[in-house]
Amino acid sequence: MIEPIGLVLAGGQSRRMGRDKAALMIGGMSLLDRAKALLAEAGCNPILVSGAGGLVDRFANAGPLAGLDAALHTLSDGQWVLVIPVDMPNLKPALLKKLIQARTDEAGLYFADHPMPVCVRVTSDLRAYLQQTLEAPDGDRSLFCLFRSLGFTAIAGPGRHSPAFWNCNTPEQLANLELSS
């Protein structure tokens, strides 16, 4: 099976954190470096970054869909992209490999009840959906709406409240992650 491209979404404004989350250090590594290393260990090659000095979003302040859209302009139809946010430092390679190994000819797959990580197949339908949704001033830009619209498959995962899915969005969450890592 062809290895997927990795994509780290690091283009957020980090308002709740008060500083750039991608540069935060946990265990001697920045969150961005941890995310890139995680994708590499899961088998992704190459690894792209949306935001944080990487790909620039065409649609400002439009969330994860804008980061995915930025990456699509460097990719060909049929390629698979494993997308993770920069602020989920407890993800493990085995969990990402589960998504990679579950790929079929479908549009994409994700863990039930959680929008990320997500494995997406690049298609003309995906490109059209992102273009239409991001250009609409009041469109639903949620990942779950994308999943429903393009028929993504939800697979069983470790559960909605698993530490693997904890985000690091505030100084308090960062302190708790540092204590638990």
C-alpha positions in Angstrom: 0.0 0.0 0.0 1.3 3.5 -0.9 2.3 5.6 2.1 0.2 8.7 2.6 1.4 12.2 2.7 1.4 13.7 6.2 -0.2 17.1 6.9 0.2 19.0 10.1 -2.4 21.8 10.6 -0.6 24.6 12.4 -2.3 27.6 11.0 -4.5 28.6 13.9 -4.2 31.9 15.8 -3.6 30.3 19.2 -5.9 32.9 20.9 -6.7 30.8 23.9 -3.1 29.8 24.4 -1.8 33.4 24.0 1.2 32.3 22.0 2.0 30.2 19.0 1.1 26.6 19.8 3.4 25.2 17.2 6.4 26.5 19.0 5.4 25.3 22.5 7.8 22.8 24.0 6.9 19.5 25.5 9.5 17.0 26.4 12.2 19.0 24.8 10.5 19.2 21.4 8.1 21.8 19.9 4.6 20.7 19.2 5.3 21.1 15.5 8.4 19.0 15.6 6.5 16.3 17.6 3.7 16.3 15.1 6.1 15.9 12.1 8.0 13.1 13.9 4.8 11.3 14.7 3.7 11.4 11.0 7.1 10.2 9.9 7.0 7.3 12.4 3.5 6.4 11.2 4.9 6.0 7.7 4.0 9.4 6.0 6.2 10.8 3.3 6.5 13.6 2.6 5.2 15.7 5.5 3.6 19.1 4.8 2.8 21.8 7.3 -0.1 24.2 6.8 0.7 27.5 8.6 3.7 27.9 11.0 6.1 28.8 8.1 4.7 26.2 5.8 1.8 26.3 3.3 -0.2 29.5 3.3 -4.0 29.2 3.5 -5.9 30.8 0.6 -8.8 31.5 3.0 -7.9 33.3 6.2 -9.4 32.2 9.5 -11.3 29.3 7.9 -10.1 26.5 10.1 -8.9 23.0 9.2 -10.6 23.0 5.8 -8.4 26.0 4.7 -5.3 24.1 5.8 -6.4 21.0 3.8 -7.2 23.2 0.8 -3.7 24.7 1.0 -2.2 21.3 0.8 -4.3 20.1 -2.1 -2.6 22.6 -4.4 0.6 20.6 -4.1 -1.0 17.2 -4.5 -2.5 15.0 -7.2 -5.8 13.2 -7.3 -5.7 9.7 -5.8 -3.1 10.6 -3.2 -3.9 10.0 0.5 -3.2 12.6 3.1 -3.1 11.9 6.9 -4.1 15.1 8.6 -3.3 15.9 12.3 -3.5 19.1 14.3 -0.4 20.5 15.8 -2.0 20.7 19.2 -2.7 17.0 19.8 0.7 15.8 21.3 -0.6 12.5 22.8 -1.4 10.9 19.5 0.6 7.7 18.9 2.0 6.1 15.7 -0.1 3.0 16.2 -3.3 5.0 16.2 -2.4 6.7 13.0 -1.3 3.5 11.4 -4.8 2.1 12.1 -6.2 4.8 9.9 -3.6 4.3 7.2 -4.2 0.5 7.2 -8.0 0.9 7.0 -7.9 2.8 3.7 -9.9 1.5 0.8 -11.3 3.3 -2.3 -13.4 5.5 -0.1 -13.2 9.3 0.2 -11.7 9.2 3.6 -11.9 7.9 7.1 -11.7 9.1 10.7 -12.3 7.7 14.2 -15.9 7.8 15.2 -16.9 10.8 17.3 -13.7 12.7 16.7 -12.8 14.7 13.6 -9.0 14.3 13.8 -6.8 12.7 12.9 -8.4 12.0 9.5 -7.1 10.2 6.4 -8.4 11.8 3.2 -8.1 10.7 -0.4 -7.5 13.6 -2.8 -10.3 13.8 -5.4 -12.0 16.3 -7.7 -15.0 16.0 -5.4 -12.9 17.0 -2.4 -11.4 19.9 -4.3 -14.9 21.1 -5.4 -16.3 20.7 -1.9 -13.5 22.8 -0.3 -13.7 25.5 -2.9 -17.5 25.8 -2.6 -17.5 25.7 1.2 -14.6 28.0 1.7 -16.0 30.6 -0.7 -19.4 30.6 0.9 -19.6 33.4 3.5 -21.9 31.4 5.8 -21.1 27.7 4.9 -20.6 25.0 7.5 -16.9 24.6 7.7 -16.9 21.7 10.1 -15.0 18.5 9.4 -18.1 16.5 10.2 -20.0 18.3 7.5 -17.2 17.4 5.0 -17.3 13.8 6.2 -21.1 13.5 5.7 -21.0 15.3 2.3 -18.3 13.1 0.8 -19.2 9.8 2.5 -16.2 9.4 4.8 -16.1 6.2 6.9 -16.0 6.3 10.7 -13.9 3.5 12.2 -13.7 2.4 15.8 -11.0 4.1 17.9 -9.9 4.4 21.4 -13.0 6.4 22.5 -14.0 10.0 22.5 -12.4 10.8 25.8 -9.1 9.0 25.1 -6.0 11.0 26.1 -4.8 10.5 22.5 -7.4 13.1 21.4 -6.6 15.7 24.1 -5.9 19.1 22.6 -3.5 21.6 24.0 -5.4 24.9 23.6 -4.8 26.8 26.9 -1.9 27.3 29.3 -3.8 25.1 31.8 -4.0 22.2 29.3 -0.3 22.6 28.5 0.6 22.4 32.2 -1.6 19.2 32.5 0.1 17.7 29.5 3.5 18.4 30.7 2.6 16.7 34.0 1.3 13.6 32.3 3.9 13.2 29.6 
